[in-house]
């Protein structure tokens, strides 16, 4: 069952106010996972469509307040949520700093239940997907299984192949498989136990070159440490490898009917750009743009974000025009 709740379930911090009008709703899935969702639904006479905003690993709703405001300014309703295992949704293990999942089909369930119980109930078509990193991986899975749900999807730095330095890829895969098979799937990846998500420095971060936005994210963690998530487990890593193998195969990618814009980050230190190119060649209706950005494109400097929004606006415009013509014909 789901229960409505006021927007006090959002974490507020200096310099990061919540966009007005958000409604938080907690969803309980069949396996007793509780998901925190929030929706901003514009009046019918204003709204042009709905964006389902899908986060990357370790992220949380509050981190995207700025993006939500920019989408609302574009007259999109917005629906977003915390994945199981992060944000304020149910954590998977007793050590809440461990990023863990048994299989990415669990994330499939999260996205499916949000679309079914929130998007379908409250939002207006056309629906657009906007997904980052791990969220891009899960979005591809959803587009494959639900070909007529989203009009278009924009993926920023999608997780298709991860960089495993200082270990070679073959070694990281072998260890993840071994640790999972021998009952150690809940153990941190090597070095993960020493990482404290509450102690991060801008100078050593690998996701953004924008200090203000980095510090804003850290202020959210200070305001509510329950938002913090540390390194992944070997179980998460092994599940991620299996999902990455799946979504970038020629057969899987070719079956995706939805137009997809993939925006890569030229200075990405977490995911491999080569996998972006291979995927875009296999998609039926794919476009690719490379920005001079670190991994978190939507959390980057103003000039990079302006380029991102220009790409986003141009990509969704044809679908919006078609929807507006359809509404005009129906009204006539």
C-alpha positions, 0 to 999 in steps of 0.5 A: 500500500502507499500513503501520502505525506507532506513535503517535510519528508524532504531534507532541506539545507542552506542554499538548496531549497525544495522546489515548491509544490512537491508531494512526497509519497512512500511506496511499499513494494511486495518485498517490503521495500519502502521507496521515497518518491516525490512528484511535482505536478503542474496544472493541466493548462500549463503542463507540456509533459512529464519527466521521470528523473532517475538517479545514479548510484549513491544519489538522492532526491535533494541532489536534483532540486536544481534540475527539478526547478529547471524542468518545472520552468520548462513546464514539465511535471516531474516524478523522481524517487530514491532507489532501494538501498540509497537516499531515504528508501529502505537500505539493503544491509545492516551497515547502511553505508554499503551500496548493495543489490542482489540483482538489477531486476530489483531496480527494475521493480522500483522503476516499474512501481513508480511508473505504475503508482505515481506516473500513471495516476498523477502525470500527464503524457507525453512521458520522458525519461531523464536518467544518470549513470546507474539510472541510465542502465536501468532506464535502458532495461525499462525501455526494452521491456516497456517499448511504448511507455516513454516518448523519448529518453535522455541518458547522461553518462550511462553506466555501460562499462565501469573503470576498475583502476587500480585493478584490471577489469578482468581481475575486478570481474573475477573477484566480484564473481568469486566473492559473491559465489562464496557467500561474501556478496555483502562485503565492501569492494576492496578499499570500500571499508575505508571510504567515509561518505561524510568526509569528501573533499572537492579537490579529490572528487571525481564527479564534478568540476563545480565546487558550489554544487559539490558543496551543496551536495555535502551540505545535504549529507550534513543536514541528514547523514541518513542520505549518505551512501558509501562504496558498493559491495561485491554483490552490487558490483557483480550484479552491475557487471551482469546488467552492463553485459545485458544492455549493451548487447546488439540484440538487446539494444536493437530491440529498444524502440524509444528514441534515446539521446546519450550524453557522454562526459569526455573527462569521465573517470567512472564509466568507459566512453567506448561503451557509449559509442558501441551502444549508440551504434546498436540502438535503432533511434539513438543520438550521441553528444559528447560534452567536456564534462566530468561524470555528473553532467547535471551537477557541473559548471554553468557552461556545461549545464547550458550545453546539456539543456540545449541538447535536452531541449532540442531532443524533446522538442519534436515529441512536444510539438507532435503532442501539442498538435494532437491536443489541438486536433482533439480540441477542434 
